[in-house]
Amino acid sequence: MDLSEFLRETQTEIRAQMSDGNPFAEMVFSEVVMQHMAEIGMTFEPVVCHFTGKFGNAVLRLSGYAMSDEAAQLDLFVSLYEGVDELTPVPDADTKMAVEQCIRFLSLCAEGKMAPKLDPSDEVLSLALTIQEIYNGLEQVRVYVLTDKVAKAKSFKAREIAGKSVRLEVMDIERLYRHWSEGKPRDELVIDFIKVSGSPLPCVYVPGEPNEYDYALTAIPGEALRFVYEKFGSRLLEANVRSFLSVKGKGVNAGIQSTLRTNPGHFMAYNNGIVLVADEVRYEKTADGAMGIAWMKGMQIVNGGQTTASLYFAKKKFPETDLSRVRVPAKIIVMREQDPAKEEALVSDISRFANSQNAVRQSDLSANKPFHVEVEKLSLTVYCPDGIGRWFYERAAGSYNTLLSREGTTPTKLKVLKEAIPPSRKITKTDLAKFINAWDRKPDVVSLGSQKNFDRFMASLSGEEGEDIPMPGVAEYKAMIAKAKIFKDTQKLVRPMFQAFQANVAAYVVAVLADRLGDKIDLDRIWIRQGVSEELLSQIAIWAREVNEVLHRTAAGRMVSEWAKKPECRDAVLGATYSEPAKKIPEVR
C-alpha cells in the first residue's frame, strides 16, 4: 500500500467510525491519530477535547491533550482535517496558524487568564485550571498539529511560552504513513553518531545467533544520549516496557541526578548502563583504526530508560550539569529477524531478562502468553455467520499489515481480503482488554489508559496460585467479539454527543449496561447479527447522557478524565439511579 492508498484507507476508517450526520469528523480524526501516537510511545494517554473560542481578537483552538502520570509533561493537539481523498499539500502558513491558536490557549491557561473567561459548564474549564496549577512545574511541553494533508515542515522552532520552551511538531498523513508501513515506531529513529558525537563510537562487535541478532558493546557520551532523548523522547523506550519517566519521586533517578551534578566523571563506574536494540547498524573505523558505530537505525531502549530520561531532565533543570565527562555503558543488540511476531517475542525476552533486576511487569511482555496465542488461533479459524468474514486479533504489532502484504498480492486479492477482514474488525491486545474490563464493570481501570488497563487485565488472567485460567473456546471467543461490537458501537454513538471525555463516558456507559442488563443481554444474537440493534443503541444513548451528568456532578470541578480513574467514581456512577430500560430491546432476553 502506497501513501495515496493509505490516505484513502484512513479516510474510510474515519468515516466508518462516524455516526450518521456526525458533523465532528475532525474529532474522530484527532482520536485516531492521538491514540496511534500513544500506542507507539510518542505521547501519553490522550483525551479528545474539542474547543474553539476567542479571547479579544485572538482565535483559540484545541483538539485534545495528553498528560504524564506525574503531571510533569504535557502535550496539546490541534487538528487541521479536511477529509481529502487525494494527497494535498498543507501550506506552512496554515500549520503555523494552527500552532498559534493552540499556543494562545496554552499561554492564557498558564497565565491564569483563561479559566475566568470560561462558562462553568464548559468541558475545557477543568483543563484550563489544571494547566494553570501545574504549568510552573512542567518539565516538557509540546504542541502537535495533526493533519490529513502533507506538510512540508514536520516541526517548527521551539517557542518560549510563560518561561518554558515549547516544542512544536506536525503529524501529517505522510508521517503517520511511515509508522503504519513499518508497523512499529522505530522507523524514524535514525542516529548519526558522527554528527552527534564527532566520530564513530568505539565498540566491541560480537556476532550472535544465526538469523536472530548480533551485538556490540560501547560507551555512549552523555551529551549524545541527552540529545537523542531530546529529539525522539519516549519513542526511544521499547513499546512493551514503555513508561514516561521523570525525576520526580523516584529514588533511583534522584541518585542518578546527584552523580551527574557532583561526580560526572564517575558516572560510568557507578551506573549499570543501558541495553538497546536496533534494526540496523553501520560500522566505520575510528581515528585510531578501531571498529566504531557510525550510524544506527531503529534504536529502542529496553533497559535503562530512567538513566536516559534522567540525563535529559538533569541538564534541563540544572544547565550547569557537565555531561561532557559522562559516558554511559551500552549493550546494543542488532536485530536480524524480520517477522513481526517473532521479532516482538525476541525483543520481549530481551526486555524481560535485561530488566530482571527491576520490577518490570511480566504482563507487559505478553505477546506469547497462552491466552493471546489462543485468541489469535480462534480469530484465524472462526468465521462470521456469513462464512466469509473474520475478525483479526493483532497479537503482534504490525501483523495485520503483514497479512495484507503477504496475501493481498494483487489488487483483486487485496480487495477481497479487506472485504473479509476490514480494519474495523481488527482488535489489538489493548483493545480486547478495554472491551472486556468495561463489560466486567471496571470502567475506572479502563480510564487509567491502554497500558495500565492492559496490565490489570493480564493480572486477572492468572489464578490465585499464579497459574493461567482455562483457555477460551469458540463460544467464549464469540462472546468477546460481541462485547467488542457493543463497545465499538457505543464509542461511535458517544463521540458526537459530547465535547470532551467521550472515552470515559463510553467505558462507563458500557459498565452501566453490563451492570443493569448484562445477564439478560443475548451476546450470541449480537455475534450472529454482527451488530447492535437500533433499540439497544437508543437505550445506550439515553444512559450515556445520564452517565455524563453523573461523571461531571461527582467530579466536583476536577478533570473528568482524572476523576474517572478512581474506584470512588466507579462506585458513584454504578450506584446512581438511571432511567428504566425500554421494554422491547431485541438483545434483552
C-alpha positions in Angstrom: 0.0 0.0 0.0 1.5 3.4 -1.0 0.8 6.7 0.6 -2.2 7.6 -1.6 -3.9 4.3 -0.8 -3.1 4.7 2.9 -4.8 8.2 2.8 -7.9 6.8 1.3 -8.0 3.8 3.7 -7.6 6.2 6.6 -10.5 8.4 5.4 -12.6 5.2 5.0 -11.8 4.2 8.6 -12.7 7.6 9.9 -16.0 7.7 8.1 -16.8 4.2 9.3 -16.4 5.4 12.9 -18.8 8.3 12.4 -22.4 8.2 13.3 -24.9 9.3 10.6 -24.9 13.0 10.4 -21.9 13.4 12.8 -20.5 16.8 12.0 -17.4 16.2 14.0 -15.2 14.2 11.6 -12.3 16.2 13.0 -12.8 14.8 16.4 -12.7 11.2 15.1 -9.6 12.0 13.1 -8.0 13.5 16.2 -8.9 10.5 18.3 -7.5 8.0 15.7 -4.2 9.9 15.3 -3.7 10.6 19.0 -4.4 7.0 20.0 -1.9 5.8 17.4 0.7 8.2 18.8 0.1 6.9 22.3 0.4 3.3 21.2 3.8 3.9 19.6 5.1 5.9 22.6 5.0 9.4 21.1 2.6 10.8 23.7 0.7 9.8 26.8 -2.9 8.5 27.2 -4.8 11.1 25.1 -8.1 12.8 25.7 -10.2 14.3 22.9 -11.2 17.8 23.9 -12.7 20.0 21.1 -12.6 23.7 21.8 -12.8 26.8 19.7 -13.2 30.3 21.0 -11.9 33.9 21.0 -10.0 35.9 23.6 -10.3 39.5 22.4 -9.4 39.3 18.8 -7.3 36.1 19.2 -8.7 32.8 17.9 -8.1 29.8 20.2 -8.3 26.2 19.2 -7.7 22.8 20.8 -8.5 19.2 19.7 -7.1 17.2 22.6 -4.4 16.8 25.2 -2.3 14.2 27.0 -0.5 14.4 30.3 2.0 12.2 32.0 1.1 10.4 35.2 3.3 12.7 37.3 1.8 15.8 35.6 5.4 16.7 34.6 4.9 16.5 30.8 2.0 18.0 28.7 1.1 17.6 25.1 -1.6 19.7 23.3 -3.1 18.8 19.9 -4.8 20.9 17.3 -6.2 19.3 14.1 -6.4 20.5 10.5 -8.8 18.0 9.0 -10.5 18.3 5.6 -11.3 14.7 4.6 -9.3 14.8 1.4 -9.0 11.6 -0.6 -6.0 12.7 -2.7 -2.6 13.8 -1.5 -2.9 17.5 -0.8 -0.2 19.9 0.5 -1.0 22.0 3.5 0.7 25.4 3.4 3.1 26.2 6.2 1.0 29.2 6.9 -2.0 27.0 7.8 0.0 24.8 10.2 1.7 27.9 11.7 -1.7 29.5 12.3 -3.0 26.3 14.0 0.1 26.3 16.2 -0.5 29.9 17.1 -4.2 29.3 18.0 -3.2 26.4 20.3 -0.2 28.3 21.8 -2.6 31.2 22.7 -4.8 28.8 24.5 -1.8 27.4 26.4 -0.4 30.8 27.2 -3.7 32.1 28.6 -4.2 29.0 30.7 -0.6 29.2 32.1 -1.2 32.9 33.0 -4.5 32.2 34.7 -6.4 34.3 32.2 -8.4 31.5 30.5 -10.3 29.9 33.3 -12.2 33.1 34.5 -13.5 33.6 30.9 -15.0 30.1 30.6 -18.5 29.1 31.4 -18.7 26.7 34.4 -20.4 24.2 32.2 -17.6 24.3 29.6 -15.8 21.0 29.2 -12.4 22.7 28.9 -12.6 24.6 32.2 -11.1 21.8 34.3 -8.2 21.5 31.8 -7.6 25.3 31.9 -7.5 25.2 35.7 -5.1 22.2 35.7 -2.7 23.8 33.3 -2.8 27.0 35.4 -1.9 24.9 38.5 0.8 22.7 37.1 2.5 24.8 34.5 5.4 26.1 36.5 6.4 22.5 37.4 6.2 21.1 33.9 9.4 19.6 32.6 8.2 19.2 29.0 5.5 20.9 26.9 4.7 20.0 23.3 2.2 21.2 20.7 1.3 18.9 17.8 -0.6 19.9 14.7 -2.5 16.9 13.3 -3.5 16.9 9.6 -4.7 14.6 6.8 -2.7 16.6 4.3 1.0 16.6 3.6 3.1 19.2 5.4 6.4 20.4 4.1 7.7 21.2 7.6 7.3 18.5 10.2 8.4 20.7 13.0 8.9 24.4 13.9 11.4 26.2 16.1 10.6 25.9 19.8 8.8 28.8 21.4 9.2 30.4 24.8 5.8 30.4 26.5 5.4 31.8 30.1 9.0 30.9 30.8 9.1 27.5 29.3 10.4 26.2 25.9 7.5 24.6 24.0 8.3 22.1 21.2 6.2 22.4 18.0 5.7 19.4 15.8 3.4 18.3 12.9 1.9 14.8 12.5 0.8 14.8 8.9 -0.6 11.9 6.8 2.9 11.2 5.4 4.5 10.9 8.9 1.5 8.7 10.0 2.0 6.5 6.9 5.7 5.9 7.8 4.6 4.5 11.1 1.9 2.4 9.6 4.0 1.0 6.8 6.6 -0.2 9.2 4.1 -1.5 11.7 6.3 -0.2 14.5 7.6 3.1 15.9 11.3 2.6 15.2 11.3 3.6 11.5 12.1 7.2 12.1 14.7 6.7 14.8 17.9 7.2 12.9 21.0 8.4 14.7 24.3 9.5 13.0 26.9 9.4 15.8 29.5 11.1 13.6 27.3 14.2 13.5 26.1 13.9 17.1 29.4 13.0 18.8 32.0 14.0 16.2 33.2 10.4 15.5 32.1 6.8 15.5 31.6 5.2 18.9 34.4 2.8 19.7 32.9 -0.6 20.2 33.5 -4.3 20.5 31.5 -6.3 17.9 30.3 -9.8 18.8 28.4 -12.0 16.2 25.4 -13.6 17.7 22.8 -16.3 17.0 22.2 -17.0 13.3 19.1 -15.3 11.9 18.4 -13.6 15.2 20.8 -10.9 16.3 24.4 -9.6 16.6 25.5 -7.3 19.4 28.1 -4.7 20.2 29.5 -3.2 23.4 30.2 0.5 23.6 30.0 3.7 25.8 27.7 6.4 24.6 28.7 10.0 25.5 26.2 11.5 28.0 25.6 14.6 25.8 24.8 12.3 22.8 22.3 10.3 24.8 20.7 13.5 26.1 20.5 14.9 22.5 18.9 11.7 21.2 16.2 11.7 24.0 15.5 15.4 23.4 15.0 14.6 19.7 12.9 11.4 20.0 11.6 11.4 23.6 9.7 8.4 24.8 9.7 6.8 21.3 13.2 5.5 22.4 11.6 3.3 25.0 10.7 -0.1 23.8 7.0 -0.5 23.4 6.4 -3.4 25.7 8.1 -1.8 28.7 7.4 1.8 27.9 6.9 4.2 30.7 7.0 8.0 30.7 9.7 8.9 33.1 10.6 11.9 35.2 12.9 12.6 38.1 10.0 13.3 40.5 9.5 10.8 43.3 11.9 8.2 42.1 14.9 7.4 44.4 16.9 5.8 41.6 16.5 8.9 39.4 17.5 11.2 42.3 20.7 9.2 42.7 21.5 9.5 39.0 20.9 13.2 39.2 23.2 13.6 42.1 26.0 11.7 40.4 25.6 13.8 37.2 25.8 17.0 39.1 28.5 16.3 41.7 30.7 13.5 40.2 30.0 13.1 36.4 33.5 11.6 35.8 32.5 8.5 37.9 29.1 8.0 36.2 30.2 5.1 34.1 31.7 3.3 37.2 28.5 3.8 39.2 25.9 3.1 36.5 24.9 -0.3 35.2 24.4 1.1 31.7 21.6 0.6 29.2 20.5 -2.2 26.8 19.1 -1.3 23.4 18.0 -3.0 20.2 18.4 -1.6 16.7 17.2 -2.7 13.3 20.4 -1.8 11.5 24.0 -0.6 12.5 26.7 0.8 10.2 30.3 0.4 11.3 33.3 2.6 10.4 36.8 3.0 11.6 37.6 5.4 14.5 40.6 7.8 14.4 42.9 5.1 15.9 41.7 2.4 13.4 39.4 0.5 15.7 35.9 -0.5 14.8 33.2 2.0 15.7 29.5 2.6 15.4 28.8 5.4 12.9 25.1 5.1 12.3 22.1 3.3 13.8 18.5 2.9 12.7 15.6 1.8 14.8 17.2 2.4 18.2 15.0 1.3 21.1 16.0 1.2 24.7 14.8 -1.9 26.5 16.7 -1.3 29.8 17.9 2.0 31.1 15.0 4.3 30.4 15.4 6.0 33.7 19.1 6.6 33.1 18.4 8.1 29.7 15.5 10.3 30.8 17.4 11.5 33.9 20.3 12.7 31.7 17.9 14.9 29.7 16.0 16.2 32.7 19.1 16.8 34.8 20.6 19.0 32.1 17.3 20.7 31.5 16.7 21.6 35.2 20.3 22.2 36.1 22.0 23.7 33.0 25.4 23.8 34.7 25.5 19.9 34.7 28.6 18.9 32.8 27.6 15.9 30.6 30.9 16.1 28.5 32.5 14.0 31.2 29.7 11.4 31.3 29.9 8.0 29.5 27.1 5.5 29.6 27.9 1.8 29.1 25.7 0.3 26.5 25.0 -3.2 25.0 23.5 -2.9 21.5 21.5 -5.8 20.1 21.2 -5.7 16.3 18.0 -7.5 15.2 18.1 -9.7 12.1 14.5 -11.1 12.4 12.0 -9.5 10.0 8.9 -11.4 11.1 6.9 -9.0 13.4 5.6 -11.8 15.7 9.0 -13.5 16.1 10.7 -10.1 16.5 8.3 -9.0 19.2 8.8 -12.3 21.0 12.6 -12.0 20.9 12.5 -8.3 22.0 10.1 -9.3 24.8 12.5 -11.9 26.0 15.4 -9.5 25.8 13.4 -6.9 27.7 12.4 -9.4 30.4 15.9 -10.7 31.1 17.6 -7.3 30.7 15.2 -5.9 33.3 15.4 -8.8 35.7 16.9 -6.6 38.4 13.9 -4.2 38.3 10.2 -4.6 39.0 9.2 -4.9 35.3 5.7 -6.2 34.9 5.6 -9.5 33.1 2.2 -8.8 31.9 3.7 -6.2 29.6 5.7 -8.8 27.8 2.7 -10.7 26.7 2.6 -11.4 23.0 3.4 -15.1 23.6 1.2 -15.6 26.6 -1.1 -18.7 26.1 -4.3 -16.6 26.3 -3.2 -14.3 23.4 -1.9 -17.2 21.3 -5.2 -19.0 21.7 -7.3 -15.9 20.9 -5.2 -15.4 17.7 -5.8 -19.1 16.7 -9.6 -18.6 17.2 -9.6 -15.4 15.1 -7.9 -17.4 12.3 -10.4 -20.3 12.3 -13.8 -18.8 13.5 -15.7 -17.2 10.6 -18.5 -14.7 10.9 -22.0 -16.2 10.2 -21.7 -15.3 6.5 -18.9 -17.9 6.3 -16.6 -15.4 4.6 -15.7 -12.6 7.0 -13.4 -12.9 10.1 -12.2 -10.7 12.9 -8.4 -10.2 13.2 -6.7 -10.4 16.5 -3.4 -8.5 16.3 -1.3 -10.4 18.8 1.9 -8.9 17.5 2.2 -5.2 16.4 2.0 -4.9 12.6 0.7 -8.4 12.0 -2.4 -7.1 10.2 -0.2 -5.1 7.8 1.9 -8.2 7.3 -1.2 -10.2 6.4 -2.3 -7.6 3.8 1.2 -7.6 2.3 1.6 -11.4 2.3 -1.8 -12.4 1.0 -3.0 -9.3 -0.9 -0.5 -9.8 -3.7 -2.8 -8.4 -6.4 -5.4 -5.5 -6.3 -8.2 -8.1 -6.6 -6.8 -10.3 -3.8 -6.2 -7.3 -1.6 -9.8 -6.0 -2.1 -11.3 -9.4 -1.3 -9.1 -9.7 1.8 -10.1 -6.3 3.1 -13.8 -7.0 2.5 -13.4 -10.2 4.5 -11.2 -8.7 7.3 -11.7 -4.9 7.2 -9.7 -2.6 9.6 -12.9 -2.2 11.6 -12.6 -5.9 12.6 -9.1 -5.6 13.8 -8.6 -5.9 17.6 -5.3 -5.3 19.4 -4.4 -6.8 22.8 -5.1 -3.5 24.5 -8.4 -3.1 22.6 -9.6 -6.5 23.9 -8.5 -5.7 27.5 -10.6 -2.5 27.3 -13.7 -4.2 25.9 -13.7 -6.9 28.5 -12.8 -4.8 31.5 -15.6 -2.3 30.7 -18.1 -5.2 30.4 -16.7 -6.6 33.7 -17.7 -3.3 35.4 -14.2 -1.9 35.7 -14.6 1.5 33.9 -12.2 3.1 36.4 -9.5 0.7 35.3 -10.2 1.3 31.6 -9.9 5.0 32.3 -6.4 4.5 33.5 -5.3 4.2 29.9 -4.4 1.4 27.5 -1.2 0.1 29.1 -2.3 0.2 32.7 -5.7 -1.3 31.9 -3.9 -4.0 30.0 -1.7 -4.7 33.0 -4.7 -5.2 35.2 -6.4 -7.4 32.6 -3.3 -9.6 32.3 -3.2 -9.9 36.1 -6.8 -11.1 36.1 -5.9 -13.9 33.7 -3.8 -15.6 36.4 -5.4 -17.6 39.2 -4.6 -17.3 42.9 -1.5 -19.6 42.5 -0.3 -17.6 39.5 -1.5 -20.2 37.1 -3.2 -19.2 33.8 -7.0 -19.5 33.7 -8.6 -22.0 31.3 -8.2 -21.0 27.7 -11.2 -19.6 25.7 -13.1 -21.7 23.3 -15.3 -20.9 20.3 -18.2 -19.8 22.5 -16.1 -17.5 24.7 -14.4 -16.0 21.6 -17.8 -15.2 20.0 -18.8 -13.5 23.3 -15.6 -11.5 23.3 -16.4 -10.2 19.8 -20.0 -9.4 20.8 -18.6 -7.3 23.7 -16.2 -5.7 21.3 -19.0 -4.8 19.0 -21.0 -3.3 21.9 -18.1 -1.1 22.9 -17.1 0.0 19.4 -20.7 0.9 18.6 -21.0 2.8 21.9 -17.9 4.7 21.0 -19.3 5.6 17.6 -22.5 6.7 19.2 -21.0 8.8 22.0 -18.4 10.7 20.0 -20.7 13.4 18.5 -22.7 13.6 21.7 -20.1 15.3 23.9 -17.4 17.9 23.6 -14.9 16.0 25.7 -14.3 12.9 27.8 -16.1 10.7 25.3 -13.8 7.7 26.1 -14.7 7.9 29.8 -18.4 8.1 29.0 -18.1 5.2 26.7 -16.4 3.0 29.2 -18.8 3.9 32.0 -22.0 3.5 30.0 -20.9 0.0 28.8 -20.3 -0.8 32.5 -23.7 0.5 33.4 -25.2 -1.5 30.6 -23.5 -4.7 31.8 -24.5 -3.9 35.4 -28.2 -3.3 34.6 -28.8 -5.8 31.8 -25.6 -7.9 31.5 -27.1 -11.2 32.4 -30.0 -10.6 30.1 -28.1 -9.5 27.0 -28.0 -12.1 24.3 -24.4 -11.9 23.2 -24.9 -14.8 20.7 -27.5 -12.7 18.9 -25.1 -9.8 18.6 -22.5 -12.2 17.2 -25.0 -13.6 14.6 -26.1 -10.2 13.5 -22.6 -8.8 13.8 -24.2 -5.6 15.2 -26.3 -4.0 17.8 -30.0 -3.2 17.3 -31.3 0.4 17.0 -33.3 -0.2 20.1 -30.3 -1.0 22.2 -28.3 1.9 20.7 -31.2 4.2 21.7 -31.1 2.9 25.3 -27.3 3.4 25.4 -27.7 7.0 24.2 -30.2 7.7 27.0 -27.9 6.2 29.6 -24.8 8.0 28.1 -26.4 11.4 28.7 -27.2 10.4 32.3 -23.8 8.9 32.9 -22.1 12.0 31.6 -24.2 14.1 34.0 -23.2 11.9 36.9 -19.5 12.0 36.0 -19.5 15.8 35.9 -21.5 16.2 39.0 -19.5 13.8 41.1 -16.2 15.2 39.7 -16.9 18.4 41.6 -14.7 20.6 39.5 -11.9 18.0 38.9 -11.0 16.9 35.4 -13.4 14.2 34.5 -10.6 12.2 32.8 -8.8 12.1 36.2 -11.8 11.5 38.4 -12.9 8.6 36.1 -9.8 6.7 37.2 -10.9 6.5 40.8 -12.7 3.5 42.3 -14.9 6.1 44.1 -16.0 7.3 40.7 -16.9 3.8 39.6 -18.9 3.3 42.8 -20.7 6.6 42.4 -21.6 6.0 38.7 -22.7 2.4 39.1 -24.6 3.3 42.2 -26.5 6.2 40.6 -30.2 6.0 39.5 -30.9 5.7 35.8 -33.9 5.6 33.6 -35.7 2.2 33.3 -34.6 0.3 30.2 -37.0 0.2 27.3 -39.4 -2.8 27.2 -38.6 -4.0 23.7 -34.9 -4.4 23.1 -34.2 -7.4 20.8 -31.0 -8.4 22.6 -32.6 -8.4 26.0 -34.0 -11.9 26.9 
